[in-house]
């Protein structure tokens, strides 16, 4: 069963995000990227891969569910911004 993000350290959450990104992009170098890596410029996500990424992320974080229309542009800038978004969305769950 996936672990709740409230039980994960920020570094563990970033690691789960990187795992999801690696799965979606099929890139093996994602783990080496810094948390401030751009999802578009450094990783190459597009609108379709963002959807796949969030589905993969939901599988890895137990209490995280997202509706795409809830996302703001700032939430999708970097790996760290996604981690902050997940943490904020699950803090009240």
Rosetta constraint file for C-alpha pairs under 8 A:
AtomPair CA 1 CA 62 HARMONIC 7.03 0.50
AtomPair CA 2 CA 59 HARMONIC 6.74 0.50
AtomPair CA 2 CA 60 HARMONIC 5.14 0.50
AtomPair CA 2 CA 61 HARMONIC 5.09 0.50
AtomPair CA 2 CA 62 HARMONIC 4.54 0.50
AtomPair CA 3 CA 7 HARMONIC 6.91 0.50
AtomPair CA 3 CA 8 HARMONIC 7.43 0.50
AtomPair CA 3 CA 60 HARMONIC 7.15 0.50
AtomPair CA 3 CA 61 HARMONIC 5.47 0.50
AtomPair CA 3 CA 62 HARMONIC 5.13 0.50
AtomPair CA 3 CA 63 HARMONIC 7.89 0.50
AtomPair CA 4 CA 8 HARMONIC 6.86 0.50
AtomPair CA 4 CA 61 HARMONIC 5.43 0.50
AtomPair CA 4 CA 62 HARMONIC 4.66 0.50
AtomPair CA 4 CA 63 HARMONIC 5.38 0.50
AtomPair CA 4 CA 64 HARMONIC 7.59 0.50
AtomPair CA 5 CA 9 HARMONIC 7.88 0.50
AtomPair CA 5 CA 13 HARMONIC 6.68 0.50
AtomPair CA 5 CA 61 HARMONIC 5.97 0.50
AtomPair CA 5 CA 62 HARMONIC 7.19 0.50
AtomPair CA 5 CA 63 HARMONIC 7.04 0.50
AtomPair CA 5 CA 64 HARMONIC 7.55 0.50
AtomPair CA 5 CA 86 HARMONIC 7.40 0.50
AtomPair CA 5 CA 87 HARMONIC 6.33 0.50
AtomPair CA 5 CA 90 HARMONIC 6.66 0.50
AtomPair CA 6 CA 87 HARMONIC 6.90 0.50
AtomPair CA 6 CA 90 HARMONIC 6.82 0.50
AtomPair CA 6 CA 91 HARMONIC 6.34 0.50
AtomPair CA 8 CA 12 HARMONIC 5.61 0.50
AtomPair CA 8 CA 13 HARMONIC 5.91 0.50
AtomPair CA 9 CA 13 HARMONIC 6.19 0.50
AtomPair CA 10 CA 14 HARMONIC 6.16 0.50
AtomPair CA 10 CA 83 HARMONIC 7.23 0.50
AtomPair CA 11 CA 15 HARMONIC 6.17 0.50
AtomPair CA 12 CA 16 HARMONIC 6.33 0.50
AtomPair CA 13 CA 17 HARMONIC 6.26 0.50
AtomPair CA 13 CA 83 HARMONIC 6.26 0.50
AtomPair CA 14 CA 18 HARMONIC 6.14 0.50
AtomPair CA 14 CA 35 HARMONIC 7.01 0.50
AtomPair CA 14 CA 79 HARMONIC 6.79 0.50
AtomPair CA 14 CA 80 HARMONIC 6.81 0.50
AtomPair CA 14 CA 83 HARMONIC 6.03 0.50
AtomPair CA 15 CA 19 HARMONIC 6.17 0.50
AtomPair CA 15 CA 31 HARMONIC 7.36 0.50
AtomPair CA 16 CA 20 HARMONIC 6.29 0.50
AtomPair CA 16 CA 57 HARMONIC 7.29 0.50
AtomPair CA 16 CA 60 HARMONIC 6.56 0.50
AtomPair CA 16 CA 61 HARMONIC 7.84 0.50
AtomPair CA 17 CA 21 HARMONIC 6.17 0.50
AtomPair CA 17 CA 57 HARMONIC 6.42 0.50
AtomPair CA 17 CA 79 HARMONIC 7.02 0.50
AtomPair CA 17 CA 82 HARMONIC 7.82 0.50
AtomPair CA 17 CA 83 HARMONIC 7.28 0.50
AtomPair CA 18 CA 22 HARMONIC 6.02 0.50
AtomPair CA 18 CA 30 HARMONIC 6.03 0.50
AtomPair CA 18 CA 31 HARMONIC 5.88 0.50
AtomPair CA 18 CA 79 HARMONIC 7.57 0.50
AtomPair CA 19 CA 23 HARMONIC 6.27 0.50
AtomPair CA 19 CA 30 HARMONIC 7.83 0.50
AtomPair CA 19 CA 31 HARMONIC 7.44 0.50
AtomPair CA 20 CA 24 HARMONIC 6.26 0.50
AtomPair CA 20 CA 53 HARMONIC 6.00 0.50
AtomPair CA 20 CA 54 HARMONIC 7.95 0.50
AtomPair CA 20 CA 56 HARMONIC 5.35 0.50
AtomPair CA 20 CA 57 HARMONIC 5.53 0.50
AtomPair CA 20 CA 60 HARMONIC 7.74 0.50
AtomPair CA 21 CA 25 HARMONIC 5.92 0.50
AtomPair CA 21 CA 26 HARMONIC 7.85 0.50
AtomPair CA 21 CA 27 HARMONIC 7.98 0.50
AtomPair CA 21 CA 30 HARMONIC 7.07 0.50
AtomPair CA 21 CA 53 HARMONIC 6.04 0.50
AtomPair CA 22 CA 26 HARMONIC 5.21 0.50
AtomPair CA 22 CA 27 HARMONIC 5.16 0.50
AtomPair CA 22 CA 28 HARMONIC 6.26 0.50
AtomPair CA 22 CA 29 HARMONIC 7.78 0.50
AtomPair CA 22 CA 30 HARMONIC 5.85 0.50
AtomPair CA 22 CA 31 HARMONIC 7.81 0.50
AtomPair CA 23 CA 27 HARMONIC 7.41 0.50
AtomPair CA 23 CA 56 HARMONIC 7.69 0.50
AtomPair CA 24 CA 49 HARMONIC 6.70 0.50
AtomPair CA 24 CA 52 HARMONIC 6.38 0.50
AtomPair CA 24 CA 53 HARMONIC 5.82 0.50
AtomPair CA 24 CA 56 HARMONIC 7.55 0.50
AtomPair CA 25 CA 43 HARMONIC 7.96 0.50
AtomPair CA 25 CA 45 HARMONIC 7.80 0.50
AtomPair CA 25 CA 49 HARMONIC 7.61 0.50
AtomPair CA 29 CA 33 HARMONIC 7.08 0.50
AtomPair CA 30 CA 43 HARMONIC 7.73 0.50
AtomPair CA 33 CA 37 HARMONIC 6.23 0.50
AtomPair CA 34 CA 79 HARMONIC 8.00 0.50
AtomPair CA 35 CA 78 HARMONIC 6.82 0.50
AtomPair CA 35 CA 79 HARMONIC 5.05 0.50
AtomPair CA 35 CA 80 HARMONIC 4.99 0.50
AtomPair CA 36 CA 78 HARMONIC 5.28 0.50
AtomPair CA 36 CA 79 HARMONIC 5.96 0.50
AtomPair CA 36 CA 80 HARMONIC 5.80 0.50
AtomPair CA 36 CA 81 HARMONIC 7.99 0.50
AtomPair CA 37 CA 42 HARMONIC 5.92 0.50
AtomPair CA 37 CA 43 HARMONIC 7.52 0.50
AtomPair CA 37 CA 78 HARMONIC 5.31 0.50
AtomPair CA 37 CA 79 HARMONIC 6.10 0.50
AtomPair CA 38 CA 42 HARMONIC 5.00 0.50
AtomPair CA 38 CA 43 HARMONIC 6.48 0.50
AtomPair CA 38 CA 77 HARMONIC 5.64 0.50
AtomPair CA 38 CA 78 HARMONIC 4.43 0.50
AtomPair CA 38 CA 79 HARMONIC 6.91 0.50
AtomPair CA 39 CA 43 HARMONIC 4.99 0.50
AtomPair CA 39 CA 44 HARMONIC 6.19 0.50
AtomPair CA 39 CA 45 HARMONIC 5.74 0.50
AtomPair CA 39 CA 76 HARMONIC 6.83 0.50
AtomPair CA 39 CA 77 HARMONIC 5.88 0.50
AtomPair CA 39 CA 78 HARMONIC 5.29 0.50
AtomPair CA 39 CA 79 HARMONIC 6.69 0.50
AtomPair CA 40 CA 44 HARMONIC 4.46 0.50
AtomPair CA 40 CA 45 HARMONIC 4.89 0.50
AtomPair CA 40 CA 46 HARMONIC 6.84 0.50
AtomPair CA 40 CA 77 HARMONIC 7.45 0.50
AtomPair CA 41 CA 45 HARMONIC 7.97 0.50
AtomPair CA 45 CA 49 HARMONIC 5.55 0.50
AtomPair CA 45 CA 50 HARMONIC 6.14 0.50
AtomPair CA 46 CA 50 HARMONIC 6.10 0.50
AtomPair CA 47 CA 51 HARMONIC 6.73 0.50
AtomPair CA 48 CA 52 HARMONIC 6.64 0.50
AtomPair CA 49 CA 53 HARMONIC 5.90 0.50
AtomPair CA 50 CA 54 HARMONIC 6.27 0.50
AtomPair CA 51 CA 55 HARMONIC 6.35 0.50
AtomPair CA 51 CA 68 HARMONIC 7.66 0.50
AtomPair CA 52 CA 56 HARMONIC 6.19 0.50
AtomPair CA 53 CA 57 HARMONIC 6.09 0.50
AtomPair CA 54 CA 58 HARMONIC 6.09 0.50
AtomPair CA 54 CA 66 HARMONIC 7.56 0.50
AtomPair CA 55 CA 59 HARMONIC 6.62 0.50
AtomPair CA 56 CA 60 HARMONIC 6.72 0.50
AtomPair CA 57 CA 61 HARMONIC 6.30 0.50
AtomPair CA 57 CA 64 HARMONIC 7.98 0.50
AtomPair CA 58 CA 62 HARMONIC 6.92 0.50
AtomPair CA 58 CA 63 HARMONIC 7.87 0.50
AtomPair CA 58 CA 64 HARMONIC 5.56 0.50
AtomPair CA 58 CA 65 HARMONIC 5.94 0.50
AtomPair CA 58 CA 66 HARMONIC 7.90 0.50
AtomPair CA 63 CA 90 HARMONIC 6.34 0.50
AtomPair CA 63 CA 93 HARMONIC 6.75 0.50
AtomPair CA 64 CA 86 HARMONIC 6.92 0.50
AtomPair CA 64 CA 89 HARMONIC 7.20 0.50
AtomPair CA 64 CA 90 HARMONIC 6.01 0.50
AtomPair CA 66 CA 70 HARMONIC 7.07 0.50
AtomPair CA 67 CA 71 HARMONIC 7.45 0.50
AtomPair CA 71 CA 75 HARMONIC 6.41 0.50
AtomPair CA 71 CA 76 HARMONIC 7.75 0.50
AtomPair CA 72 CA 76 HARMONIC 7.16 0.50
AtomPair CA 73 CA 77 HARMONIC 6.98 0.50
AtomPair CA 74 CA 81 HARMONIC 7.22 0.50
AtomPair CA 75 CA 81 HARMONIC 5.33 0.50
AtomPair CA 75 CA 82 HARMONIC 5.56 0.50
AtomPair CA 75 CA 84 HARMONIC 7.91 0.50
AtomPair CA 75 CA 85 HARMONIC 5.98 0.50
AtomPair CA 76 CA 81 HARMONIC 6.37 0.50
AtomPair CA 76 CA 82 HARMONIC 5.90 0.50
AtomPair CA 77 CA 81 HARMONIC 6.17 0.50
AtomPair CA 77 CA 82 HARMONIC 7.52 0.50
AtomPair CA 78 CA 82 HARMONIC 6.41 0.50
AtomPair CA 79 CA 83 HARMONIC 6.35 0.50
AtomPair CA 80 CA 84 HARMONIC 6.22 0.50
AtomPair CA 81 CA 85 HARMONIC 6.11 0.50
AtomPair CA 82 CA 86 HARMONIC 6.11 0.50
AtomPair CA 83 CA 87 HARMONIC 6.09 0.50
AtomPair CA 84 CA 88 HARMONIC 6.10 0.50
AtomPair CA 85 CA 89 HARMONIC 6.08 0.50
AtomPair CA 86 CA 90 HARMONIC 6.09 0.50
AtomPair CA 87 CA 91 HARMONIC 5.85 0.50
AtomPair CA 88 CA 92 HARMONIC 7.64 0.50
AtomPair CA 89 CA 93 HARMONIC 7.48 0.50
